[in-house]
Amino acid sequence: MLSRKNVLMSAVLTFSLICGLSIMGCNRITNFWNASLLFKGSSSRSIQGMSTQKLYSVQSNDLCAAYHGAMSPNIKEELSRRGLVDNDQWVDINKNEVWKGMTYCQLFASLGKPSSAVIGDQFTEFHYSTGTYNFMNGELATYTDKKK
C-alpha cells in the first residue's frame, strides 16, 4: 500500500509533468482530461423525454448528443431553432453520415457523444469506435471512418 507521502509525491510529479508539457506547447496532451467539459448537463435519455420548454435550458452539446439515436422531433426543432443544424443536413445526420465542414454539434447529433477527445486551442480530435474526427477552428477538417 502506498503511503500518503508517496501519493502526494506522485501527484506533484504528475502535475509538474503536465505543466512542463504545457509550457513546451504540448496542449494536446494537457487538455485531454478536459473532454468531459463538452458535456455538462443531463443524460441523453432524460433530455429525450423533456418538454419543448425545458429543452431551452439544455446546453447545446448535450442537446446535440441527445438527438443521436432517438431522433426526437422536439430536439430536432430546438436544434433548428438555435441554428445548429440546417434543414438540408438532417437527412445526412439521420443516416449517421459525416462530412467535412460539419460542426461539433452536427457530429454529436450524427454519432452521439465521443468515447474520448483531445482538445486544443484551435485543434480538437474526437474518438469514436467508428473512427477519429479532427476539427480545426470548430469545423471538421479530416477524419478516418472505420465503417467505410
Secondary structure, 3 states (H helix, E strand, C coil): CCCHHHHHHHHHHHHHHHHHHHHCCCHHHHCHHHHHHHCCCCCHHHHHCCCHHHHCCCCHHHHHHHHHHHCCHHHHHHHHHCCCCCHHHHHHHHCCCCCCCCCHHHHHHHHCCCCEEEECCCEEEEEECCEEEEEECCEEEEEEECCC
